[in-house]
Amino acid sequence: MTTTVEASAGAKPIIEGRRNLATRIAVYLFILVPFAALVAAVPAAWGWGLGWVDIALAVFFFYLSGLGVTVGYHRLFTHGSFKANRWLKITLAAMGSMAVQSPPITWVADHRRHHAFSDREGDPHSPWLFGTTPVALARGFWHAHMGWIFDHDVTNKERFAPDLIADKDIVAVNRLFILFTGLTLALPAVLGGLITWSWWGALTAFFWAGLVRIAILHHVTWSTNSICHLIGERPFVSRDKAANFWPLAILSFGESWHNLHHADPTCARHGVKRGQLDTSARLIWIFEKLGWVTDVRWPTERRLAKLAAE
């Protein structure tokens, strides 16, 4: 399928090829196994195998990997909302990899493609691609939420992420994605076993702080693609249907203030109005105070007034 941009003179193609069989199998495993654990967690939580150690480890790794995605993958690598010291850049890339949402270069290429064609043909995960009837929107919701992940077309990284391909540090982390996937499952199990000094503690931590935590984080991230492009408030003008959905603000670390993000993608803070919690922006602010990041693109009253009036 050829888009207007793809057909323009000198533009690299949007798609660079198809996933090979090994990658397809890995995608199904990394998505469906945690999802199966999440489904199993509903009856399992009823009086079986969930303790305070599991909860504490799940919350810790949820924040560790989740902020790796929102602060690292998203606001730093995709949009350049700030500049980070080398060690912090590498750390954020490793943390984001532990969310098991794909290696950093792949994630960034997909997300930049989303912004380039937001809610239009070429967007990898818009809920509006099939029409506006109830049936079309139901189909679109599924596609935007997780159906698009099973599309085997590969976004062209040379077109959408050439800066990361040229960054030796990010390329190195990218190659270690399988290692970080193993660590994000093994570390909760090891810690759970050591804290409880039991194999049972290792098993339950693996289940809750490993598999279930990954699945919940997956669905929180995917909800910004699906829910936040369907319903919510739109106080700022953007060229698409990105909206703010406040119930997701805490779990998404501020990513669900999605309308401002699409109106001003490089802004380091997405929750810009009073009471709009944005954990990711607060962490960037802390990093700035510590001298670990510079050139932070904070919102200004003048800029926000312009975006609201356009």
Order of alpha helices (4+ residues) and beta strands (2+ residues): alpha-beta-alpha-alpha-beta-alpha-alpha-alpha-beta-alpha-alpha-alpha-alpha-alpha-alpha-alpha-alpha-beta-alpha
